[in-house]
């Protein structure tokens, strides 16, 4: 097994990251840093901070330079960060010392790395937004089609009252829809440029440092934080937290799907995948299991990232290194979970016959709450609850139907009370409202 499931030729299909993986390669990181260096030079040339001719040469070279990540490895190990080696290699690549001396003017390694990270995370959010939209379209179709399909609702793992499959699906999708609606604000407050110099004072950038930062933000399509955020990892934590919440929402769906596919439940029809090596009848819930696993992984990595958010003084190497290790796992784990969820939701097939059979099982005790409220129309609520509790106990002991016992004891009751469609409450409306909201 390789060090990362996401990069494994054997397992990458099980943990698919699609385009996201390309954003978290050494080559992508270097390309993003060169883009920042080139754009910084361009805006500094326009503002008269460095010679405009040199700025143009640096910007042009940043778009053309090809720098091998392996060539930077030794110096990176010595320096703890890749930027010094990158700047040296870039200057050598330019082969124009009269211009290259102005590369990286006034910036610090963290400015370049954090800004480059935000460029990649911006692309990552766009990929996730698209794929979550695919999941939501599948869920909207399911929730609308099965808004009135009754099934058992469970609390504490036990049968509680009837609901509809459409409402269950809507509950899976609502957090994802909330997350998509949060994206504009998240982008505005978290996708920030960094340009604050060695210790956050911007002293080497000169008197118009704030103007340079604003210009760099505009040129790169990022936001200006109006301050240094070197040791405030809030923007990174906000982005990782959004992704972790996404995977938690998918994890809830996956856990439910896995439970509904169990042999003794069978409320869903197994798909064509998940074959066993020795049992021909098996169809294992592979997609749901992968998503549930990724929920654990991403949640744990997000916890590590939060603990690494405490930076001592003006820069903390250990905390920063921990962020480098944890953040890619969160992003790639989220991408893999969403990709698997798109396949899972596209193939979800409910089994209404089995759902109805489970509703009809258990001596009809699932109607106990509705019965207690029906009796409360003619007697105090506590008395109604006590009467129904006694009937439930009798039904269990005698293996009798609650409906038969209730109608015998209270013949004035409407027999249709013991129909799931009558007591679905807001479930069908909630399912249809979710579908409409998605569209």
Secondary structure, DSSP 8 states (H G I E B T S, - for coil): --S-GGG-TTTTTTS--TTHHHHTSHHHHHHHHHHHHHHHHHHHHHTTSS-HHHHHHHHHHHHH----GGGGHHHHHHHSSSHHHHHHHHHHHHT-HHHHTTTTTT--HHHHHHHHHHHHHHHHHHHHHHHHHHHHHHHHHHHHHTTT-EEEEEETTEEEEEEEHHHHHHHHHHHHHHHHHHHHHHHHHHSB-----TTSS-GGG-TTHHHHHHHHHHHHT-B--SS--SS-THHHHHHHHHHHHHHHHHHHHHHHHHHHTSTTT--B---S----SS-TT----HHHHHHHHHHHHHHHHHHHHHHTT---TT--HHHHHHHHHHHHHHHHHHHHHHHHHHHHHHH--B-HHHHHHHHH-GGGGGGHHHHHHHHTTTS-HHHHHHHHHHHHHHHHHHT--HHHHHHHH-TTS-GGGG-GGGG-TTHHHHHHHHHHHH-
